Amino acid sequence: MSFSSSLQILKHKEFRRFVFARFFLTLAIQMQMSTVSLQIYYEYSKEEIILGMIGLAEALPFIVTSFFSGHLADIISRKKILLVGSIALFLCSLFLFGFSSNLFIWVQSFGMYALFAIVFVFGIIRSFLAVSTHPFMSQIIPRELYTQSATWNSTAWHIASVLGPVIAGLMYGYNHSFHANWCYGTTCVLFICAIVCFALIKSKPIPGKTKEESFFESMTVGVKFVFKNKLVLSALSLDLFAVLFGGAVALIPAFTDKVLHLGPEAYGLLRTAPAIGAVLMAFYMAANPPTKKAGISLLLGVGAFGLFTVFFALCTNYWLAFLMLLFTGAFDNISVVIRHSILQLSTPDEMRGRVAAVNSIFIGSSNEIGAFESGVAAKLLGLIPSIAFGGVMTILVVLGVHKLNPELKNLDISKLE
């Protein structure tokens, strides 16, 4: 497939609006969370364990609400969930703007705990967005374009992930008079742009159920589907442990400060290095989709992610550290595209929300749990050893999954279609 032929999906008007909505939403989220991390680290506590606690504060409510949000995404309009969730994030950003501008005097006494409270609320909102985004995208585009849609959706997400921390780091690091105010003001505008884009997409019908289910059965059907499907379970497990142990990104503020001896403005660019690598890999995969050799690409991609995480831990030069993080993002994106393709092609439409909930718990929350694990490991082992430990564990997980499911290396996504 040529790069020009892979552009055909972008002629689909509703998919273009979806991609723009995803871009604005992700850009705002990345800016918001990066700014919160910078505020807590630089203004309240320069402790690695605090960075881990930020991840835990988001992950716990995310996990608790995911099964219910997945159930909801299969019985009501997914577009409505995306709209309401985006509006809720806008209101959180508006609150953060007021907090950083000292407009809410009664809240100032709570200090960083007010920021942690918003992160907690954010985790709840994100659980509803996570289970609705990909199922809604699957309703927009025809089945034969699922792999292409996963690639371009991933590209939009990663480009926004590149820009978000850079903009947040520059605004926070250089604008000493305003600090976080400009960041949160900008995210408010970006959330409005995402809301408009989602609103312009036509609502899609609620998928019909093939059988009657009790509330409990509906809540657990996604778990049963995943654990009965060995292929889906293997793909999710690889990503789960990779992001769980390879949580070096969460420690970048501390790494920039204590190893590289640089300020928050340097953090922004370093934080985006994985996303830059992911974007470059996404463009390559747009022309060369990982279909026939998907299995071996998945195993090698996650293994290389772990290896370059170890290399990053050993860096003392800023640009070398940037390059190593870039490679982690490039190889990680291979598994992202393959996993999303497997889920889209293997999941019946009437249970996409609930399967997406399981995927979100496996992958989405494991990013935050991984951040907590990295913070605790850094406290116990030290900053550099904890990052290296995560990379080594990721490689061992790849070897373990290959041992338990040797057929995974022969996966051909084209045969799932």
C-alpha positions as CSV (number, residue, x, y, z in Angstrom):
1,M,0.0,0.0,0.0
2,S,1.4,3.4,-1.0
3,F,1.3,6.5,1.3
4,S,-1.1,8.2,-1.1
5,S,-3.6,5.4,-1.0
6,S,-3.5,5.4,2.8
7,L,-4.7,9.0,2.6
8,Q,-8.0,7.9,1.1
9,I,-9.6,7.5,4.5
10,L,-9.1,11.2,5.2
11,K,-11.6,12.0,2.4
12,H,-14.2,10.6,4.8
13,K,-15.7,13.8,6.2
14,E,-16.9,12.5,9.6
15,F,-13.6,10.7,10.1
16,R,-11.7,14.0,9.5
17,R,-13.9,15.7,12.1
18,F,-13.3,12.8,14.5
19,V,-9.5,13.0,14.0
20,F,-9.6,16.8,14.6
21,A,-11.7,16.3,17.7
22,R,-9.3,13.7,19.0
23,F,-6.3,16.0,18.2
24,F,-7.8,19.0,20.1
25,L,-8.9,16.8,23.0
26,T,-5.5,15.1,23.4
27,L,-3.6,18.3,23.0
28,A,-5.6,19.9,25.8
29,I,-5.3,16.8,28.1
30,Q,-1.6,16.6,27.5
31,M,-1.1,20.3,28.3
32,Q,-3.3,20.1,31.3
33,M,-1.7,17.0,32.9
34,S,1.8,18.2,32.1
35,T,1.1,21.5,33.8
36,V,-0.4,19.8,36.8
37,S,2.7,17.6,37.2
38,L,5.0,20.7,36.8
39,Q,3.0,22.7,39.3
40,I,3.1,19.9,41.9
41,Y,6.7,19.1,41.4
42,Y,8.2,22.6,41.2
43,E,5.8,24.5,43.5
44,Y,5.0,21.9,46.2
45,S,7.4,18.9,46.4
46,K,10.5,17.8,44.5
47,E,9.9,14.2,45.3
48,E,9.7,11.4,42.8
49,I,7.0,9.6,44.9
50,I,4.8,12.6,44.4
51,L,4.9,12.2,40.6
52,G,3.9,8.6,41.2
53,M,1.0,9.7,43.4
54,I,-0.4,11.8,40.6
55,G,-0.7,8.7,38.4
56,L,-2.4,6.8,41.2
57,A,-4.8,9.6,41.9
58,E,-6.0,9.3,38.3
59,A,-5.8,5.5,38.0
60,L,-8.0,4.5,41.0
61,P,-11.2,6.3,40.0
62,F,-10.5,5.3,36.3
63,I,-10.5,1.6,37.2
64,V,-13.5,1.8,39.6
65,T,-15.7,3.4,37.0
66,S,-14.5,1.7,33.8
67,F,-16.9,-1.3,33.9
68,F,-19.9,0.9,34.4
69,S,-18.7,3.4,31.7
70,G,-18.2,0.4,29.3
71,H,-21.7,-0.8,30.0
72,L,-23.1,2.7,29.4
73,A,-21.2,3.0,26.1
74,D,-23.1,0.0,24.7
75,I,-26.6,1.2,25.7
76,I,-26.6,5.0,25.1
77,S,-25.2,7.3,22.3
78,R,-21.4,7.2,22.3
79,K,-21.4,10.7,20.8
80,K,-23.3,12.0,23.8
81,I,-20.7,10.5,26.2
82,L,-17.9,12.1,24.2
83,L,-19.6,15.5,24.3
84,V,-20.5,15.4,28.0
85,G,-17.0,14.2,28.9
86,S,-15.3,16.9,26.8
87,I,-17.5,19.6,28.5
88,A,-16.7,18.2,31.9
89,L,-12.9,18.4,31.1
90,F,-13.5,22.0,30.0
91,L,-15.0,22.8,33.4
92,C,-12.1,21.2,35.2
93,S,-9.7,23.3,33.1
94,L,-11.7,26.4,33.9
95,F,-11.4,25.6,37.6
96,L,-7.6,25.1,37.3
97,F,-7.3,28.5,35.6
98,G,-9.2,30.1,38.5
99,F,-7.1,28.2,41.0
100,S,-3.8,29.3,39.4
101,S,-5.0,32.9,39.0
102,N,-5.8,33.0,42.8
103,L,-9.5,33.7,42.0
104,F,-10.7,31.1,44.4
105,I,-9.2,32.3,47.7
106,W,-11.0,29.6,49.8
107,V,-9.4,26.9,47.7
108,Q,-5.8,28.2,47.9
109,S,-5.3,26.9,51.4
110,F,-5.6,23.3,50.1
111,G,-2.5,23.8,48.0
112,M,-1.5,20.8,45.9
113,Y,-4.4,18.7,47.3
114,A,-6.8,20.8,45.2
115,L,-4.7,19.8,42.1
116,F,-4.9,16.1,43.2
117,A,-8.7,16.5,43.6
118,I,-9.0,17.6,39.9
119,V,-6.7,14.7,38.8
120,F,-9.1,12.4,40.7
121,V,-12.1,13.8,38.9
122,F,-10.2,13.7,35.6
123,G,-9.7,10.0,36.1
124,I,-13.5,9.5,36.3
125,I,-14.2,11.5,33.2
126,R,-11.4,9.8,31.2
127,S,-12.9,6.4,31.9
128,F,-16.0,7.4,30.0
129,L,-14.1,9.0,27.2
130,A,-11.8,5.9,26.9
131,V,-14.6,3.4,26.4
132,S,-16.4,5.6,23.8
133,T,-13.7,6.9,21.6
134,H,-12.7,3.8,19.6
135,P,-16.2,2.3,19.5
136,F,-17.5,5.5,18.1
137,M,-14.8,5.6,15.5
138,S,-15.7,2.1,14.5
139,Q,-19.3,3.3,13.7
140,I,-18.0,6.1,11.5
141,I,-15.8,4.2,9.1
142,P,-16.3,0.9,7.1
143,R,-14.7,-2.3,8.4
144,E,-12.1,-2.6,5.6
145,L,-10.6,0.7,6.7
146,Y,-10.1,-0.2,10.4
147,T,-6.3,-0.6,10.2
148,Q,-5.9,2.6,8.3
149,S,-8.2,4.4,10.8
150,A,-6.1,3.0,13.8
151,T,-2.9,4.4,12.2
152,W,-4.3,7.9,11.5
153,N,-6.1,8.1,14.8
154,S,-2.8,7.1,16.5
155,T,-1.0,9.7,14.4
156,A,-3.3,12.5,15.6
157,W,-3.0,11.4,19.2
158,H,0.8,11.3,19.1
159,I,1.1,14.7,17.3
160,A,-1.0,16.2,20.0
161,S,1.1,14.4,22.6
162,V,4.2,15.9,21.0
163,L,2.9,19.5,21.1
164,G,1.1,19.3,24.5
165,P,4.0,18.9,26.9
166,V,6.3,21.2,24.8
167,I,3.7,24.1,24.9
168,A,3.1,23.5,28.6
169,G,6.8,23.3,29.4
170,L,7.6,26.5,27.5
171,M,4.6,28.4,28.9
172,Y,5.3,27.3,32.5
173,G,9.1,27.5,32.3
174,Y,9.5,30.9,30.6
175,N,6.5,32.8,31.7
176,H,7.4,33.2,35.3
177,S,4.8,36.0,35.9
178,F,1.9,33.8,35.0
179,H,3.1,30.2,35.3
180,A,0.2,27.8,34.8
181,N,-2.5,30.5,34.0
182,W,-1.7,30.7,30.3
183,C,-1.5,26.9,30.0
184,Y,-5.0,26.4,31.6
185,G,-6.4,29.3,29.6
186,T,-5.2,27.6,26.4
187,T,-6.6,24.2,27.3
188,C,-10.0,25.8,27.8
189,V,-10.0,27.0,24.2
190,L,-8.8,23.6,22.9
191,F,-11.5,21.7,24.8
192,I,-14.1,24.0,23.1
193,C,-12.6,23.2,19.7
194,A,-12.9,19.5,20.5
195,I,-16.6,19.9,21.6
196,V,-17.4,21.7,18.3
197,C,-15.8,18.9,16.2
198,F,-17.7,16.1,18.0
199,A,-20.9,18.1,17.8
200,L,-20.6,18.2,14.0
201,I,-20.5,14.4,13.7
202,K,-23.9,12.8,13.2
203,S,-25.1,10.6,16.1
204,K,-24.9,6.9,15.4
205,P,-27.5,4.3,16.4
206,I,-27.1,2.3,19.6
207,P,-25.9,-1.2,18.7
208,G,-28.6,-3.8,19.1
209,K,-27.9,-6.7,21.6
210,T,-28.1,-10.2,20.4
211,K,-29.4,-11.5,23.7
212,E,-30.9,-10.2,26.9
213,E,-28.5,-9.7,29.8
214,S,-28.7,-8.8,33.4
215,F,-26.9,-5.7,34.6
216,F,-24.1,-7.9,36.2
217,E,-23.8,-10.0,33.0
218,S,-23.5,-6.8,30.9
219,M,-20.8,-5.4,33.2
220,T,-18.7,-8.6,33.0
221,V,-19.2,-9.6,29.3
222,G,-16.1,-7.6,28.2
223,V,-13.9,-9.4,30.7
224,K,-15.2,-12.8,29.6
225,F,-14.7,-11.9,25.9
226,V,-11.0,-10.8,26.4
227,F,-10.1,-13.8,28.6
228,K,-11.6,-16.3,26.1
229,N,-9.8,-14.7,23.1
230,K,-6.2,-15.8,23.5
231,L,-5.0,-13.4,20.7
232,V,-6.7,-10.3,22.3
233,L,-5.4,-11.3,25.8
234,S,-1.8,-11.7,24.6
235,A,-1.8,-8.4,22.8
236,L,-3.3,-6.6,25.8
237,S,-0.9,-8.3,28.2
238,L,2.1,-7.2,26.3
239,D,1.0,-3.6,26.3
240,L,-0.2,-3.8,29.9
241,F,3.2,-4.8,31.3
242,A,5.2,-2.6,28.9
243,V,3.5,0.5,30.1
244,L,3.4,-0.8,33.7
245,F,7.1,-1.3,34.0
246,G,8.3,1.1,31.3
247,G,6.9,4.2,33.1
248,A,10.0,6.3,32.5
249,V,7.9,9.2,31.1
250,A,6.4,9.8,34.6
251,L,9.9,10.4,36.0
252,I,11.0,12.8,33.3
253,P,10.5,15.9,35.5
254,A,12.8,14.4,38.2
255,F,15.3,13.0,35.5
256,T,15.5,16.5,33.9
257,D,16.1,18.1,37.3
258,K,18.4,15.7,39.1
259,V,20.3,13.9,36.3
260,L,20.4,16.5,33.5
261,H,20.3,19.5,35.9
262,L,17.9,21.5,33.6
263,G,14.7,23.4,34.3
264,P,11.0,22.9,33.3
265,E,11.5,24.4,29.8
266,A,13.8,21.5,29.0
267,Y,11.2,19.0,30.4
268,G,8.7,20.0,27.7
269,L,10.8,18.8,24.7
270,L,12.1,15.7,26.5
271,R,8.6,14.7,27.5
272,T,7.5,14.8,23.8
273,A,10.4,12.7,22.5
274,P,8.4,9.4,22.7
275,A,5.5,11.0,20.9
276,I,7.8,12.4,18.1
277,G,9.1,8.9,17.6
278,A,5.5,7.5,17.5
279,V,4.5,10.0,14.9
280,L,7.5,9.1,12.7
281,M,6.6,5.4,13.0
282,A,2.9,6.2,12.3
283,F,3.8,7.8,9.0
284,Y,5.9,4.7,8.1
285,M,3.1,2.4,9.1
286,A,0.6,4.4,7.0
287,A,2.5,3.4,3.9
288,N,3.5,-0.1,5.3
289,P,0.7,-1.3,7.6
290,P,1.8,-4.1,10.0
291,T,-0.7,-6.7,8.8
292,K,0.9,-9.9,7.5
293,K,3.8,-9.8,10.0
294,A,1.8,-8.3,12.8
295,G,2.7,-10.9,15.4
296,I,6.4,-10.7,15.1
297,S,6.2,-6.9,14.8
298,L,4.3,-6.7,18.0
299,L,6.8,-8.8,20.0
300,L,9.9,-7.1,18.5
301,G,8.3,-3.6,19.0
302,V,7.5,-4.1,22.7
303,G,11.0,-5.7,23.3
304,A,12.7,-2.8,21.6
305,F,10.7,-0.4,23.7
306,G,12.1,-2.1,26.9
307,L,15.6,-2.1,25.5
308,F,15.7,1.7,24.7
309,T,14.1,2.4,28.1
310,V,17.2,0.8,29.7
311,F,19.4,2.9,27.3
312,F,17.6,6.1,28.4
313,A,18.3,5.3,32.1
314,L,22.0,5.3,31.4
315,C,22.0,8.7,29.6
316,T,23.7,11.8,31.0
317,N,23.5,13.9,27.8
318,Y,20.2,15.7,27.1
319,W,20.1,15.0,23.3
320,L,21.1,11.4,23.8
321,A,18.3,11.0,26.3
322,F,16.0,12.6,23.8
323,L,17.0,10.1,21.1
324,M,16.5,7.1,23.4
325,L,13.0,8.3,24.4
326,L,12.2,8.9,20.7
327,F,13.0,5.3,20.0
328,T,10.8,4.1,22.9
329,G,7.9,6.0,21.4
330,A,8.5,4.7,17.8
331,F,8.5,1.0,18.9
332,D,5.7,1.5,21.3
333,N,3.4,2.8,18.6
334,I,3.8,-0.5,16.7
335,S,2.0,-2.3,19.5
336,V,-0.6,0.5,19.8
337,V,-1.7,0.2,16.1
338,I,-1.7,-3.6,16.1
339,R,-3.6,-3.8,19.4
340,H,-6.3,-1.4,18.2
341,S,-6.6,-3.2,14.9
342,I,-7.1,-6.6,16.7
343,L,-9.7,-5.1,19.0
344,Q,-11.7,-3.4,16.2
345,L,-11.7,-6.5,14.0
346,S,-12.4,-9.1,16.7
347,T,-15.0,-7.3,18.8
348,P,-18.8,-7.4,17.9
349,D,-20.3,-3.9,17.7
350,E,-22.8,-4.5,20.5
351,M,-20.0,-5.1,23.1
352,R,-17.3,-2.6,21.9
353,G,-17.8,-0.3,24.8
354,R,-17.4,-3.1,27.4
355,V,-14.4,-4.6,25.7
356,A,-13.0,-1.0,25.4
357,A,-13.4,-0.8,29.2
358,V,-11.3,-3.8,29.7
359,N,-8.7,-2.5,27.2
360,S,-8.7,0.8,29.1
361,I,-8.1,-0.9,32.4
362,F,-5.3,-3.0,30.9
363,I,-3.7,-0.1,29.1
364,G,-5.1,3.3,30.1
365,S,-5.0,2.9,33.8
366,S,-1.7,1.0,33.6
367,N,0.0,4.2,32.4
368,E,-1.0,5.8,35.7
369,I,-0.3,2.7,37.8
370,G,3.0,2.5,36.0
371,A,3.7,6.1,37.0
372,F,3.0,5.1,40.6
373,E,5.2,2.0,40.3
374,S,8.0,4.1,38.9
375,G,7.7,6.6,41.7
376,V,7.8,3.9,44.4
377,A,10.7,2.1,42.6
378,A,12.6,5.4,42.3
379,K,12.1,5.9,46.1
380,L,13.4,2.4,46.9
381,L,16.0,1.8,44.2
382,G,17.0,5.3,43.1
383,L,16.0,7.2,40.0
384,I,18.3,5.7,37.4
385,P,18.1,2.0,38.6
386,S,14.3,2.2,38.7
387,I,14.1,3.2,35.1
388,A,16.5,0.5,34.0
389,F,14.6,-2.1,36.1
390,G,11.4,-1.2,34.2
391,G,13.0,-1.7,30.8
392,V,14.5,-5.1,31.8
393,M,11.1,-6.3,33.2
394,T,9.4,-5.3,29.9
395,I,11.9,-7.4,27.9
396,L,11.2,-10.4,30.3
397,V,7.5,-10.0,29.8
398,V,7.9,-10.2,26.0
399,L,9.8,-13.4,26.4
400,G,7.2,-14.8,28.8
401,V,4.2,-14.0,26.5
402,H,6.1,-15.6,23.5
403,K,6.7,-18.7,25.6
404,L,3.0,-18.9,26.7
405,N,1.6,-18.2,23.2
406,P,4.2,-19.1,20.6
407,E,1.5,-18.7,17.8
408,L,1.3,-15.0,18.4
409,K,4.4,-14.4,16.2
410,N,2.4,-15.8,13.2
411,L,-0.4,-13.3,13.6
412,D,-1.7,-12.0,10.2
413,I,-4.2,-9.1,10.8
414,S,-5.5,-9.4,7.2
415,K,-6.9,-12.8,8.0
416,L,-9.0,-11.3,10.8
417,E,-10.9,-9.1,8.3
